[in-house]
Amino acid sequence: MSPMRWIVLAAVLALGSGEAAAEGAFIDIFAGVANPISDGEYTDNVDASFKAGARVGSRTEFGALEAQVDFTPVSSEDRPFVVDIDVARFRVQFGGRFEKKVTSTASLYVRALGGLDIVDVDGTVEVGPFRGTFEDTDLGLAIEIAGGFMVNLGKVS
């Protein structure tokens, strides 16, 4: 089974479980922009890209424990000899968040997660009369530190 199928299966199981609707549990579904921050070679070749995913978690005394699954189709600067290239990053992470209530229904939070990045590259290269295809999948370490603002919409029944 491909990595993408495993990630989709894990997300469906997590989002569809009865535990996710329990008191103190939460589900975040998000979409946004991933802006690359890395060494010069990476940031020279990768542009800001769309990102979508889901987080599920359960609150504890200090904040919450959570799991996150996300997908980013990486936007790469075009090369004149590359006819077609597809780069996708799948990320699976686990970690925690510290929450601070600011009103009865809203909280500020700071999150720290660690896990795996799975990067898949498929492409076709044409140089003159020569044509070739390539595919590569690499596994890497994913570390994410973020903050946000959360509004409680009530119980899910």
C-alpha positions in Angstrom: 0.0 0.0 0.0 1.4 3.4 -0.9 2.3 6.0 1.8 -0.6 8.3 0.7 -3.1 5.5 1.1 -1.9 4.7 4.7 -2.1 8.4 5.6 -5.7 8.7 4.1 -6.7 5.6 6.0 -5.3 6.9 9.3 -7.1 10.2 8.8 -10.4 8.6 8.0 -10.2 6.3 11.0 -9.2 9.1 13.3 -11.9 11.5 12.1 -14.5 8.8 12.1 -13.9 7.4 15.5 -16.4 7.8 18.4 -13.5 9.0 20.6 -13.1 12.1 18.6 -16.6 13.3 19.7 -15.9 12.7 23.4 -15.8 15.5 25.9 -12.4 17.2 25.9 -11.6 15.9 22.5 -11.1 18.1 19.5 -10.8 17.9 15.7 -9.1 20.7 13.7 -9.5 20.6 9.9 -7.2 23.1 8.3 -6.0 24.6 5.0 -3.4 27.2 4.4 0.0 28.1 3.0 3.3 26.3 3.8 6.2 28.7 3.4 9.6 27.0 3.2 12.2 27.9 5.8 15.5 26.0 5.2 18.9 26.3 3.6 19.4 28.4 0.5 19.3 25.5 -2.0 15.9 24.4 -0.8 14.3 27.8 -0.5 15.7 28.8 -3.9 13.9 25.9 -5.5 10.6 25.6 -3.6 7.9 28.2 -3.4 5.1 28.7 -0.9 2.6 25.9 -1.4 -1.0 25.0 -0.4 -1.3 22.8 2.7 -4.3 20.9 4.1 -4.8 18.4 6.9 -6.5 17.4 10.1 -5.6 17.2 13.8 -7.3 15.1 16.4 -6.6 15.2 20.1 -7.7 14.9 23.7 -7.3 17.6 26.4 -5.3 16.9 29.5 -4.5 18.9 32.6 -1.7 20.9 30.8 -3.4 21.3 27.4 -3.8 18.5 24.9 -2.2 15.5 23.3 -2.7 15.5 19.5 -2.0 13.7 16.2 -1.7 15.5 12.9 -1.8 14.3 9.3 -1.3 16.8 6.4 -0.6 17.0 2.7 1.4 19.6 0.8 1.7 19.5 -3.0 5.1 21.3 -3.2 5.3 24.2 -5.8 8.7 24.0 -7.4 10.3 26.6 -9.7 10.2 25.3 -13.3 13.3 24.3 -15.1 13.4 24.8 -18.9 14.3 21.2 -19.6 11.7 19.6 -17.1 8.5 18.9 -18.9 6.5 17.6 -16.0 7.3 17.3 -12.3 5.1 16.5 -9.3 6.4 16.8 -5.7 4.2 16.0 -2.7 4.9 16.0 1.0 2.9 13.9 3.4 3.4 14.5 7.1 2.4 12.4 10.2 3.1 13.9 13.6 2.4 13.5 17.3 2.8 15.9 20.1 1.1 18.2 22.5 -0.2 21.7 23.0 -0.4 24.1 26.0 -3.7 26.0 26.1 -4.5 29.3 27.9 -8.2 30.3 28.0 -8.8 33.9 27.2 -12.6 33.8 27.3 -15.1 31.1 28.3 -15.1 29.8 24.6 -11.7 30.9 23.2 -8.1 29.8 23.9 -4.6 30.7 22.8 -2.3 27.7 22.3 1.3 26.7 21.5 1.9 23.4 19.9 5.1 21.2 19.5 5.0 18.0 17.4 7.4 15.6 15.9 7.1 12.8 13.3 7.8 11.8 9.8 7.9 13.6 6.4 7.3 11.5 3.3 8.3 13.3 0.2 7.4 11.8 -3.2 8.8 13.1 -6.5 7.7 12.0 -10.0 8.9 13.6 -13.2 9.5 13.4 -16.9 12.6 15.1 -18.3 13.2 16.0 -22.0 16.5 17.2 -23.3 16.6 17.4 -27.1 15.6 13.9 -28.5 16.1 12.3 -25.1 13.3 11.6 -22.7 13.4 9.9 -19.2 11.2 9.5 -16.2 12.1 9.3 -12.6 10.5 8.6 -9.2 11.9 9.0 -5.7 10.4 8.8 -2.2 12.3 9.9 0.8 11.6 9.8 4.5 12.6 12.6 6.8 12.2 14.0 10.3 9.4 16.5 10.8 9.4 19.0 13.7 6.7 21.6 14.0 6.3 24.4 16.6 3.3 26.7 16.1 0.8 28.8 17.9 -2.8 29.7 17.3 -6.2 30.9 18.5 -9.0 28.3 19.0 -12.8 28.8 19.5 -14.9 26.1 21.1 -18.0 25.6 19.0 -19.7 23.2 21.5 -20.2 19.5 21.8 -20.5 17.3 18.7 -23.3 14.8 19.1 
